[in-house]
Amino acid sequence: MSLAALSLSLQFGRFPGVQAHRAVLPRHFVTRCVRHALDLAGEIAVRIVDADEGQRLNREFRGKDYATNVLTFDYAASPIVMADLVLCAPVVQREARDQRKTLAGHYAHLLVHGTLHAQGWDHELDVADAEAMEAREIEILAGLGFESPY
């Protein structure tokens, strides 16, 4: 399998406990997860934020006043995928614990999920689309060495 070229910016907000998330998200890990989900070359920024920033962005851009696990801001899907992925560290950590997943495994899933969104995949409008997206996520995660998140 030939992997798409990727220009990655990895950013961490300043918040208590950020070092634990930095340790789980080395640049090579994030790059690998995103590249495996890309069909075309990409310019992707991944930002790890606290609950306040996650909630503010979700409220401002989606009209939902709570912090969510991942937000995808997609700017172009072709010929180069251009997007920002914002992952809310406290939400990801809580979900991983509640779902009995490793933190790395849950981050891998959300990086793949967000990258697919950046390419036009959707799961909110149609059950068939949701099933197709889940199947693609499972396939990509298996290639990365992770079990199905579902």
BAMIPA-568845 format. One record per residue: chain; residue number from 1; z negated, x, y negated of N, C-alpha, C, O in turn. Coordinates in pm, 1 decimal, always signed. Atoms other than C-alpha are relative to their C-alpha. Layout:
BAMIPA-568845
ch,i,nup,neast,nnorth,caup,caeast,canorth,cup,ceast,cnorth,oup,oeast,onorth
A,NUM,Z,X,Y,Z,X,Y,Z,X,Y,Z,X,Y
...
end
This chain:
BAMIPA-568845
ch,i,nup,neast,nnorth,caup,caeast,canorth,cup,ceast,cnorth,oup,oeast,onorth
A,1,+0.0,+85.1,+118.3,+0.0,+0.0,+0.0,+0.0,+88.8,-123.4,-80.7,+181.2,-133.2
A,2,-6.5,-73.3,+125.7,+94.1,+135.7,-341.3,-83.3,-74.6,-103.7,-65.2,-194.5,-125.2
A,3,+86.1,+62.0,+99.1,-166.4,+71.3,-607.7,+61.8,+12.6,-138.7,+126.2,+112.5,-170.7
A,4,-53.8,+1.7,+135.4,-71.6,-20.6,-963.4,-74.3,+100.2,-88.1,-192.2,+128.6,-66.9
A,5,+61.1,-90.1,+97.4,-135.7,+222.3,-1247.8,-100.9,-78.5,-84.3,-82.1,-196.9,-112.0
A,6,+105.1,+67.2,+75.1,-448.5,+145.1,-1447.0,-55.8,+92.7,-106.4,-89.8,+207.9,-79.5
A,7,+74.8,-63.7,+107.3,-587.9,+248.9,-1781.8,-127.2,-82.8,-15.5,-121.5,-199.9,-53.0
A,8,+126.4,+73.9,-2.8,-956.9,+153.7,-1765.5,-95.9,+51.3,-106.1,-116.0,+171.8,-121.0
A,9,+111.1,-31.0,+89.7,-1222.1,+143.5,-2034.0,-123.5,-66.6,+60.1,-125.5,-188.0,+80.2
A,10,+124.0,+52.0,-57.1,-1572.0,+104.3,-1888.4,-110.1,+16.1,-103.3,-139.8,+127.1,-147.2
A,11,+99.6,+0.5,+106.1,-1842.4,+7.3,-2136.3,-127.3,-68.6,+47.8,-122.8,-166.4,+122.4
A,12,+129.6,+59.4,-30.0,-2212.0,-67.8,-2102.8,-70.8,-29.9,-130.6,-83.1,+56.7,-217.3
A,13,+81.4,+34.8,+115.1,-2411.1,-257.3,-2361.9,-135.1,+71.5,+10.0,-166.1,+135.1,+110.7
A,14,+134.7,-57.7,+0.4,-2758.4,-140.1,-2456.5,-99.1,-112.2,+27.0,-115.1,-204.6,-52.7
A,15,+99.9,+100.8,-36.4,-3023.4,-342.3,-2278.2,-94.3,+60.0,+102.4,-59.2,+156.1,+170.8
A,16,+95.6,-52.2,-98.5,-3333.8,-286.7,-2066.4,+57.0,-9.3,+141.8,+109.8,-113.2,+181.5
A,17,-48.4,-0.9,-137.3,-3239.6,-187.0,-1712.6,+145.3,+37.7,+16.6,+197.3,+34.8,+128.1
A,18,-142.7,-31.1,-8.3,-2884.4,-82.7,-1796.9,+26.9,+116.7,+95.5,+133.2,+121.6,+157.4
A,19,-23.3,-116.5,-85.8,-2927.0,+243.0,-1602.7,+20.7,-39.4,+146.7,+99.0,+23.4,+218.1
A,20,-17.2,+46.3,-138.5,-2958.9,+54.3,-1273.9,+142.6,-51.2,+22.0,+199.7,-32.6,+129.5
A,21,-136.3,+52.5,-10.7,-2623.4,-113.1,-1342.3,+102.4,+113.8,-10.4,+204.6,+112.6,+58.2
A,22,-86.1,-118.8,+7.9,-2463.3,+216.8,-1446.2,+6.5,+71.0,+135.2,+112.4,+118.0,+176.8
A,23,+6.0,-68.8,-129.0,-2577.7,+363.8,-1114.1,+84.7,-70.4,+106.0,+143.6,-4.8,+191.8
A,24,-75.9,+78.9,-97.3,-2410.9,+82.8,-916.5,+148.4,-5.0,-35.5,+232.3,-33.3,+50.0
A,25,-137.7,+15.0,+48.8,-2092.9,+90.6,-1127.2,+59.4,+131.5,-51.6,+98.6,+139.4,-168.1
A,26,-67.8,-121.3,+46.4,-1958.5,+445.8,-1140.9,+147.5,-31.4,-26.0,+204.9,-121.9,+34.7
A,27,-138.6,+24.5,+41.9,-1614.0,+464.4,-1297.5,+97.1,-8.8,+119.0,+184.2,-95.7,+120.6
A,28,-93.0,+2.0,-113.9,-1438.1,+541.4,-966.7,-11.2,-130.3,+79.2,+89.2,-179.2,+131.0
A,29,+19.9,+126.4,-71.5,-1589.2,+227.9,-806.0,+68.2,-114.9,-75.0,+140.2,-194.7,-15.0
A,30,-59.7,+106.5,+81.1,-1484.6,-1.1,-1093.2,+152.1,+13.0,+2.7,+222.8,-86.6,+18.0
A,31,-144.9,-23.4,-3.4,-1137.7,+156.1,-1101.8,+58.8,-47.1,+132.2,+161.8,-114.4,+134.8
A,32,-50.0,+38.1,-132.9,-1094.6,+106.5,-727.8,+5.0,-152.4,+16.0,+103.9,-206.2,+65.8
A,33,+3.5,+146.0,-12.4,-1198.2,-260.7,-740.9,+110.2,-65.6,-81.6,+180.3,-153.8,-31.9
A,34,-100.8,+60.4,+87.5,-971.7,-344.7,-1033.7,+140.8,+33.3,+49.9,+225.7,-55.6,+56.4
A,35,-133.5,-39.4,-44.9,-671.2,-146.5,-903.8,+43.3,-76.0,+124.7,+160.3,-112.1,+137.6
A,36,-36.6,+72.5,-121.9,-683.9,-319.6,-565.8,+36.2,-146.1,-28.2,+104.6,-209.5,+52.2
A,37,-30.7,+139.3,+34.0,-661.8,-658.0,-739.9,+121.4,-12.9,-91.5,+168.5,-124.0,-116.0
A,38,-114.3,+3.0,+91.3,-374.9,-562.2,-973.4,+131.6,-2.7,+75.3,+150.7,+71.9,+171.4
A,39,-135.7,+2.3,-54.1,-17.2,-653.0,-887.5,+95.2,+84.1,-85.0,+196.9,+132.6,-35.4
A,40,-80.1,-78.9,+93.9,+124.9,-473.1,-1194.3,-89.8,+105.3,-63.2,-211.0,+105.4,-41.4
A,41,+80.1,-96.0,+75.3,+13.5,-183.4,-1410.0,-92.5,-76.3,-94.6,-62.7,-188.9,-134.5
A,42,+95.4,+70.2,+84.1,-286.2,-267.9,-1624.0,-71.7,+88.0,-100.2,-90.1,+208.1,-80.3
A,43,+89.8,-57.6,+99.2,-487.0,-186.4,-1931.4,-118.7,-95.3,-7.0,-110.2,-202.5,-66.9
A,44,+114.4,+88.5,-16.9,-830.4,-330.0,-1859.7,-124.8,+65.3,-59.2,-151.7,+183.1,-35.8
A,45,+132.3,-43.5,+46.7,-1161.9,-298.4,-2041.7,-102.9,-81.7,+77.3,-93.3,-204.1,+85.5
A,46,+110.0,+64.9,-70.8,-1472.7,-375.8,-1837.5,-125.9,+29.7,-79.2,-159.5,+145.7,-103.2
A,47,+122.7,-16.8,+78.8,-1790.8,-434.5,-2035.9,-114.3,-69.2,+72.1,-103.5,-185.9,+109.8
A,48,+120.3,+52.9,-63.0,-2135.3,-484.2,-1881.8,-98.5,-31.7,-111.9,-134.6,+56.0,-190.5
A,49,+80.0,+46.1,+113.8,-2357.2,-688.2,-2114.4,-131.3,-63.2,+45.8,-152.6,-88.5,+164.4
A,50,+125.2,+70.6,-26.5,-2701.5,-846.9,-2140.4,+22.6,-150.6,-13.0,+132.8,-195.2,-44.8
A,51,-12.5,+146.4,+1.1,-2770.8,-1220.6,-2129.8,+33.8,-54.3,-138.7,+109.0,-151.1,-150.0
A,52,-28.6,+49.4,+134.7,-2762.4,-1263.8,-2508.4,+148.6,+12.8,-34.1,+209.7,-82.3,-82.8
A,53,-142.2,-19.3,+28.9,-2413.9,-1114.5,-2545.8,+85.8,-87.6,+90.5,+183.8,-146.5,+44.8
A,54,-74.5,+85.4,-91.7,-2289.5,-1296.7,-2235.8,-1.3,-146.1,-43.2,+101.6,-213.5,-39.0
A,55,+10.8,+139.4,+45.3,-2417.8,-1630.6,-2365.5,+79.7,-21.9,-128.3,+149.1,-122.7,-141.7
A,56,-71.7,+13.8,+127.2,-2275.9,-1572.9,-2714.8,+151.5,-6.2,+24.3,+220.3,-91.0,-32.6
A,57,-144.1,-0.5,-27.7,-1929.6,-1489.8,-2579.7,+44.0,-127.2,+72.3,+148.8,-183.2,+40.4
A,58,-33.9,+121.8,-73.6,-1929.7,-1784.1,-2338.3,-1.2,-121.3,-93.2,+83.6,-209.9,-81.9
A,59,+9.5,+110.5,+96.4,-2036.4,-2019.1,-2619.4,+117.8,+3.6,-97.4,+180.9,-99.0,-122.8
A,60,-105.2,-11.4,+100.8,-1783.8,-1885.7,-2872.1,+139.4,-23.6,+56.3,+223.6,-83.6,-10.5
A,61,-136.3,+4.7,-52.0,-1482.9,-1868.0,-2642.7,+25.0,-108.9,+102.3,+140.0,-145.7,+126.3
A,62,-19.6,+105.9,-99.6,-1544.3,-2135.5,-2379.6,-75.8,-127.1,-34.2,-59.4,-229.0,+32.9
A,63,+77.4,+117.0,+39.5,-1780.4,-2375.0,-2557.0,-112.4,-33.6,+96.1,-160.0,-147.1,+98.9
A,64,+106.2,+21.0,-98.4,-2042.5,-2330.4,-2282.3,-117.6,+88.6,-38.7,-105.2,+211.0,-42.8
A,65,+113.9,-71.7,+58.0,-2387.2,-2231.6,-2407.1,-95.0,+55.7,+105.6,-212.3,+18.8,+110.9
A,66,+82.0,-70.8,-98.0,-2512.5,-2016.6,-2120.4,+73.5,+129.0,+38.6,+195.1,+140.1,+22.9
A,67,-60.7,-124.4,-48.4,-2452.7,-1669.2,-1984.2,+57.2,-25.2,+138.8,-10.8,-80.1,+225.4
A,68,-64.8,+13.9,-130.1,-2207.0,-1668.5,-1694.5,+22.5,+138.4,+59.2,+5.5,+238.6,-10.2
A,69,-10.6,-129.4,-67.5,-2136.4,-1393.7,-1442.1,+116.2,+85.6,-51.4,+97.8,+204.5,-77.3
A,70,-115.1,-77.0,+47.8,-1786.6,-1289.4,-1556.4,+86.4,-86.2,-91.2,+112.1,-203.3,-63.3
A,71,-95.9,+62.1,+91.2,-1560.9,-1377.6,-1846.6,+125.0,+86.6,-0.8,+116.1,+209.3,-5.8
A,72,-126.2,-72.2,+6.0,-1194.5,-1282.0,-1848.6,+72.7,-40.5,-126.6,+97.1,-158.7,-150.9
A,73,-80.9,+20.8,+119.1,-1006.8,-1244.0,-2174.3,+134.9,+63.2,+30.3,+149.7,+185.3,+25.5
A,74,-131.2,-50.1,-38.7,-642.3,-1214.7,-2074.1,+93.9,-7.3,-119.7,+105.0,-110.4,-186.0
A,75,-88.4,-10.4,+116.4,-393.0,-1100.2,-2336.1,+146.2,+6.1,+40.1,+232.4,-41.5,-33.8
A,76,-137.4,-7.1,-50.3,-80.0,-1029.5,-2130.4,-6.7,+16.5,+151.1,-93.8,+86.1,+203.3
A,77,-4.5,-11.1,-146.5,+10.4,-1066.3,-1763.4,+123.4,+77.1,+46.8,+132.9,+114.7,+163.6
A,78,-122.5,-69.4,-37.9,+350.2,-896.6,-1769.8,+64.6,+56.2,-126.4,+55.8,-8.7,-230.7
A,79,-19.6,-88.8,-114.8,+496.4,-639.3,-1778.5,-124.4,+83.3,+33.6,-131.2,+145.5,+139.6
A,80,+126.7,-69.3,-24.5,+147.7,-486.0,-1810.9,-112.3,-100.9,-14.6,-116.3,-176.3,-111.8
A,81,+117.0,+87.6,+8.4,-172.3,-676.1,-1738.1,-95.6,+60.0,-102.8,-139.3,+174.2,-88.9
A,82,+92.2,-45.3,+103.6,-392.0,-648.6,-2047.6,-112.9,-101.5,-9.3,-90.1,-220.1,-33.1
A,83,+112.9,+93.7,-1.1,-742.1,-794.3,-2036.4,-131.4,+72.8,-23.5,-142.9,+194.0,-5.2
A,84,+138.9,-43.6,+5.5,-1110.6,-756.5,-2106.5,-76.9,-82.5,+102.6,-62.3,-204.5,+109.1
A,85,+89.8,+66.7,-93.2,-1359.4,-838.0,-1830.6,-141.6,+26.8,-48.7,-180.3,+142.0,-68.2
A,86,+137.8,-12.7,+46.0,-1715.3,-904.0,-1944.6,-90.5,-52.7,+110.3,-84.0,-170.0,+147.1
A,87,+92.1,+38.4,-107.2,-1982.4,-906.8,-1674.9,-142.3,+3.0,-53.9,-184.0,+100.9,-115.9
A,88,+136.4,+13.5,+49.9,-2334.7,-1024.1,-1755.0,-97.4,+51.3,+105.3,-121.4,-14.4,+206.6
A,89,+83.5,-69.9,-97.9,-2571.3,-785.3,-1576.8,-115.7,-84.6,+54.6,-133.5,-89.8,+176.3
A,90,+111.4,+77.2,-56.6,-2877.8,-1013.8,-1550.8,+45.4,-114.7,+90.1,-19.9,-144.9,+190.1
A,91,-52.0,+110.2,-81.6,-2669.9,-1301.9,-1414.0,+52.1,+54.9,+133.0,+24.2,-1.6,+238.8
A,92,-53.3,-60.2,-122.3,-2489.5,-1077.6,-1163.9,-114.6,+43.2,+91.3,-109.9,+21.2,+212.4
A,93,+114.6,-46.2,-79.2,-2820.1,-927.4,-1051.4,-73.5,-117.5,+64.9,-109.1,-111.3,+182.6
A,94,+69.2,+118.0,-53.7,-2985.1,-1269.3,-1009.2,+81.1,-66.4,+111.0,+26.2,-103.4,+214.7
A,95,-85.3,+61.7,-101.4,-2688.2,-1412.3,-818.7,+2.4,+83.9,+127.6,-5.0,+29.7,+237.9
A,96,-2.1,-87.0,-118.3,-2673.5,-1111.0,-587.6,-128.5,-18.8,+80.9,-124.4,-30.5,+203.4
A,97,+129.0,+18.8,-67.7,-3042.9,-1151.2,-507.3,-5.9,-137.6,+67.0,-42.4,-148.5,+184.0
A,98,+7.5,+137.0,-52.6,-3020.5,-1530.2,-462.2,+95.3,-22.9,+117.3,+65.5,-100.3,+208.2
A,99,-101.1,+16.6,-105.7,-2709.5,-1501.8,-242.2,-13.4,+104.7,+109.9,+68.6,+111.6,+201.5
A,100,+27.4,-106.1,-99.1,-2854.3,-1210.3,-43.9,+119.2,+94.0,+19.6,+158.1,+126.2,+131.9
A,101,-110.4,-95.1,+0.8,-2568.4,-978.4,-138.5,-49.5,+129.1,-63.6,-147.6,+129.0,-138.0
A,102,+30.8,-121.3,+73.4,-2580.4,-618.5,-245.9,+52.4,-15.5,-142.5,+147.6,-89.5,-167.2
A,103,-46.0,+4.5,+138.2,-2544.5,-568.6,-618.6,+141.5,+55.6,-9.9,+224.7,+0.1,-81.6
A,104,-134.7,-58.8,+0.9,-2240.2,-346.0,-558.8,+102.5,-98.5,+55.9,+211.9,-112.1,+1.0
A,105,-91.3,+97.0,-59.7,-2080.8,-609.5,-335.6,+30.8,-115.4,-92.7,+144.7,-161.3,-100.4
A,106,-22.5,+111.4,+92.0,-2130.7,-883.9,-591.8,+82.8,+45.7,-120.1,+172.3,-25.6,-165.3
A,107,-83.7,-53.2,+108.8,-1994.7,-665.5,-872.0,+144.4,+15.9,+46.3,+236.3,-18.0,-28.2
A,108,-136.5,-15.8,-51.0,-1691.9,-583.2,-653.9,+71.8,-134.6,+0.0,+186.5,-144.5,-43.7
A,109,-60.7,+133.5,-3.0,-1627.2,-954.8,-601.7,+36.3,-45.8,-140.7,+146.6,-95.7,-162.9
A,110,-25.4,+50.3,+135.0,-1656.1,-1034.8,-971.4,+106.5,+82.4,-72.8,+181.0,+27.9,-154.2
A,111,-107.6,-81.4,+57.7,-1433.9,-742.3,-1074.2,+135.6,-45.3,+54.1,+232.1,-56.2,-21.6
A,112,-122.7,+50.4,-60.7,-1168.0,-864.1,-830.4,+32.0,-138.4,-56.2,+146.0,-165.4,-94.0
A,113,-15.9,+137.0,+50.2,-1219.5,-1226.1,-942.2,+55.0,+1.6,-143.4,+152.5,-66.7,-174.6
A,114,-44.1,-7.4,+139.5,-1184.6,-1138.1,-1310.7,+139.5,+57.1,-14.0,+217.7,+10.7,-97.0
A,115,-132.9,-60.5,+4.8,-880.3,-920.3,-1249.3,+106.6,-99.7,+45.1,+215.8,-102.8,-11.6
A,116,-94.6,+104.5,-41.4,-708.9,-1204.7,-1063.2,+19.7,-102.2,-111.3,+132.4,-144.4,-137.4
A,117,-13.2,+90.8,+114.8,-784.7,-1438.1,-1355.2,+92.9,+59.1,-105.6,+174.0,-12.4,-164.4
A,118,-82.6,-66.0,+101.9,-621.1,-1183.0,-1586.4,+148.0,-7.9,+33.0,+232.8,+7.6,-54.9
A,119,-138.2,+8.7,-44.3,-303.8,-1223.8,-1381.8,+46.2,-144.0,+20.4,+153.6,-168.7,+75.1
A,120,-40.8,+139.6,-5.2,-299.5,-1602.2,-1400.9,-55.6,-81.3,+114.5,-30.4,-201.5,+122.1
A,121,+61.7,+76.4,-108.7,-491.8,-1697.5,-1088.1,-105.8,-92.0,-59.9,-173.4,-55.7,-156.2
A,122,+97.7,+95.8,+50.6,-709.4,-2004.8,-1140.9,-62.6,-75.1,+116.3,-1.1,-90.7,+221.8
A,123,+70.0,+74.7,-104.5,-963.8,-2200.8,-940.0,-62.5,-128.1,-53.0,-129.0,-200.0,+21.5
A,124,+68.7,+114.5,+60.8,-1074.3,-2472.4,-1181.2,+84.1,-126.3,-7.7,+29.2,-234.9,-26.0
A,125,-85.9,+116.6,+21.2,-773.6,-2704.2,-1196.6,+40.4,-71.7,+127.3,+69.7,-191.2,+124.6
A,126,-57.6,+57.2,-120.7,-673.8,-2760.9,-836.0,-66.8,+61.9,+122.1,-90.8,+182.6,+125.3
A,127,+65.0,-48.4,-121.7,-835.8,-2732.6,-491.8,+88.7,+100.3,+73.4,+38.8,+200.8,+124.1
A,128,-90.9,-92.7,-68.7,-527.4,-2565.0,-343.4,+1.8,+135.7,-69.6,+4.7,+239.4,-3.4
A,129,+5.1,-126.0,+75.3,-532.5,-2303.4,-622.8,-130.5,+73.1,+27.2,-131.3,+195.2,+43.3
A,130,+130.6,-60.8,-27.5,-903.4,-2243.0,-563.0,-1.5,+63.8,+138.6,-51.4,+175.1,+155.5
A,131,-4.5,-53.5,-136.9,-846.3,-2195.4,-189.5,+88.5,+123.6,+8.4,+55.8,+219.3,+78.6
A,132,-90.1,-115.4,+1.1,-554.9,-1958.4,-254.2,-67.0,+120.4,-66.4,-54.4,+233.3,-18.9
A,133,+68.7,-108.9,+69.8,-761.4,-1753.8,-500.0,-111.4,+57.6,+86.9,-126.1,+179.5,+95.3
A,134,+105.5,-47.3,-89.8,-1056.4,-1734.2,-259.0,+57.6,+83.4,+113.9,+2.6,+187.8,+148.7
A,135,-62.5,-74.7,-110.1,-826.1,-1621.9,+22.8,+46.0,+137.3,-47.5,+29.2,+236.5,+23.4
A,136,-45.1,-128.9,+55.3,-677.4,-1349.7,-199.3,-119.7,+91.0,-26.5,-113.3,+210.6,+1.8
A,137,+120.9,-79.4,+23.6,-1026.8,-1234.0,-303.1,-53.9,+57.2,+131.2,-88.5,+175.1,+138.6
A,138,+50.2,-44.2,-131.4,-1137.7,-1215.4,+61.3,+86.1,+114.0,+53.3,+33.8,+212.3,+105.7
A,139,-92.7,-102.9,-47.0,-826.7,-1011.5,+148.3,-21.2,+131.8,-75.2,-28.3,+238.1,-13.7
A,140,+19.3,-120.8,+81.0,-877.3,-766.1,-139.5,-134.4,+64.2,+31.5,-142.9,+185.6,+49.6
A,141,+133.4,-54.1,-27.9,-1249.8,-729.1,-73.7,-7.6,+63.9,+137.7,-75.5,+165.1,+155.4
A,142,-3.3,-61.2,-133.8,-1185.5,-661.7,+295.1,+63.2,+138.2,-7.5,+16.5,+231.6,+57.6
A,143,-64.3,-128.6,+19.2,-952.1,-381.5,+189.5,-89.4,+101.3,-69.1,-70.5,+222.1,-55.4
A,144,+97.5,-86.0,+67.7,-1236.1,-244.2,-21.5,-122.9,+26.7,+86.4,-210.4,+104.7,+48.9
A,145,+112.8,-21.2,-91.1,-1477.5,-262.4,+273.0,-115.8,-96.5,-18.9,-227.4,-69.1,+25.3
A,146,+104.4,+99.7,+22.3,-1672.0,-572.3,+166.1,+29.2,-126.9,+79.4,+144.9,-163.3,+100.8
A,147,-12.7,+126.9,-72.0,-1735.4,-891.7,+359.9,+36.2,-111.7,-97.5,+25.7,-96.2,-219.1
A,148,-32.6,+116.7,+80.4,-1623.9,-1232.5,+238.2,-122.5,-41.9,-81.5,-233.2,-50.0,-28.4
A,149,+111.5,+44.9,+83.3,-1837.4,-1345.7,-54.9,-27.8,-149.3,+15.0,-122.0,-201.9,-44.4
A,150,+13.4,+145.9,-11.7,-1795.8,-1708.9,+51.9,-63.7,-41.4,+131.0,-81.8,-160.6,+155.8
end
